[in-house]
Amino acid sequence: MEVKVIKKILFFLLILIFISSSVSSLGITPGRTTINFEPGLTKTVEFTVINSEEKDVNLVVLVQGELNQSISLSDISFSMGANEREKKIKYTLNLPQNLEPGLRTSEIVVVQLPEKSSESQAFIGAAVGVATQIYVYVPYPGKYAEASLNIVGPDEKGVINFVLPVISRGDLDLVRVNAVIDIYSSLNEKIETIKTNEIGILSGERKELVAKWEQNLSSGKYKAIATLIYDENTKTLEKEFNIGYQVLEIQNIEVNNFRLGEIAKFEVLVQNKWGEPINNAFAEMLIYNNQNQVMAEVKSPNYNFPALEKALMILFWDTGGVRAGTYDSELFLKFGEQSSKHNLKLDVSERSINVRGVGYVISEDSGEGGDIVFILGSIIVLLVVINLFWFLFLRRKLLSKKKDVKELKFRGNTKGENLKIKN
């Protein structure tokens, strides 16, 4: 019995080892489910597996991570036919009474099994897998801040924005939160010190610290070390950044064939502006509701970019339960220690998602030029209305003139007849 169990474990481990890191024929949404810890909480979560190439596939479902003993699956294996584009799977999370403070994580991995050879029992090709993450945040006693450092720019004016998203993960509010950022050269020489704004953050709330820096530095690598100060506590964050070129640049974002309540497929066209290959890059999108809370976290697979080449990065967002409206969003492009942040607005309607951003062309599901067609159509309608108005106005004038001429002729004829009678 033990031998069989060991064989199964080795089999699944081999599958995970051969999971391809390139673009997958599978998709999964949501990429992450975030839960705030409650003792003994039971929660059922649904996720969707997407058969993007629409072919016959056999799949197995695995659970890994520190919460794997608390997760039960509705399916551990299933098949999808070529006519099945998506399948809903559920898992139930049963949390214990106590967990260590901080972030507790697990992953549910859906693995596509390789096809069997028609001539033997051997498998052909490597297995492909996608994963949905489970994040459980257990509050810290007292005051505790979770933060990250994002560096955006420089823009065309040379301005760099330092953005620190801060979440109060303790069970007490944070009264005074700010940060001091030191900038260093590649030789570790301090260049500048800048300060962010100061804010207060309620327990469980997320806010951002921002600092702008106008610089005139030569091209190269630099380092930012931020000291986050929250009440009596501090935390240090460090990140390298580049000046002189933008490594990964968004060229375009499209959402095609969309219906509200279904899965939106974001196609993000990205170019490697660097003269060297970039490997294992991925896109991550956070979507916020009206209370500035994260309502969805979606992530693309990893992509490899040859030097100066473009690639299409794919993200899936399940819009089940989402209402039409405008939503704030943050799109991150990440590779290694580098990341860039792009603030977007998603205008969601029944049949389209219009993505609005700054600094590059964004199109909606109807394709580029949809707005132009609408504007031109409006102008044409306006011109037709104006021409029709002038036509009716001139026609009325002409009819009025003809009537006046007839009346003059009639009066002239009447006068002539009267003269003849007098004679």
C-alpha positions, 0 to 999 in steps of 0.5 A: 500500500505504501509503495503505491502511495509513493508511486503516486506522489512520484508521478505527480512530482514528475508532472510538476517538474515537467510543467512548461513555463512557456505560454500555456494552452490552459488558462485559470481564473481567478489567479488568486483568492484572498481571505481574511482569517477567521477561526474555524471559517468554512468557505467554498470557492469556485474557479474556472479552467479555460481550454483556450485552444479548444481541444480534447484534454485530460487534467488532474487537480493537485493541492500544494502549500501549507494549507493543503490539509484544510482544502478539499476539492470537488474534482481531482481529475476531469476531461474537457472536450474540444467543444468545452471552452471552460469548466467550473471547479470548486474547493472548500477551505476549512480553516483551523481555530488558530494560525500563525500571524502573517500570510498563509498560502496554498496553490491549486494546480491543474495539470494537463496530462501529455497525450499517449502515443498511438503506437505505445503506452508512452506519453508524448510531450511535456505536461502543462499546468496552471495554478490558482493561489489561496492567500489567507491573511492572519492579523498580527497582534498590535500594529503591523504594516505590509508594504511594497515599493514600486518605481514608475518612470522616468516620464518624458519630463524626467520625473520618477514616481515612488509608490508604496502601497501599505496595508495595515495587517495588525489588529490596531489602526496605524495613526501616522505612516510615511516613508523616507527614500534614499537614492544610490548610484551603482557605486553605492553613493547616496544621490538624494533623499526624498520624503513621501506624504503622511497618512493614517490607515485603519486595520485591514485598510490599504492606502498608498504613499507617493513621492515624486522626484525630478532628476537629471541623471545619466543612463544606468542602474540605480537603487532606492532604499525606502524606510517606512515609518508607522507610529513607533515601528519601521520597515526597510524596502529596497529596489533597483531601477533603470534610467535612460530606457524603458525595459518592457513597454506596453504597446496595446491592450485589447479585450475581444468578444466580451459579455458581462458575467463571462470571462474577459480575456485581456491581450496585452501587447508588450515589447522588450526595449532592451538589447538583451533577452528577458526571461520569465516575465509576467503581468499581474493586474489588481482590480479595485471596487468603489471602496478601494478594496481589491476585488480581483487579482489576475496573473499571466503565465511567464513569458520569454522576450527575445531582444527587442521583440514583442509578445502577447501576454494573456490575463483572464478575469472572471466577471461573474457577479461584476456590475457595469461601471468604471473600476480602477486597476493596476497592471504590473509587468514583472521580471526578476527584481524589476517591475513597472506599474501602470494605472488603468481604468476599466470601463465595463459595460454589457458587451465591452471593456474599454481600457483607459491608460496614460502614455500608450494606445489602448483599444476596446473589444471592437478594435482600434478606431471604434471611437473614431467610427462613432465620432465620424458617424455622429458628425455625418448625422449632424451634417445631414440634419443641418443640410435637411434644415437648410433644404427645408428653409430654402424650399420655404423661401422659394415657395414664398417667392413663387407665391408673391409672384403669382399674387403680383400677376393676379393683381396685374391681370385684375387691373387690366380687366378693370380698365377695359370695363371702364373704357 
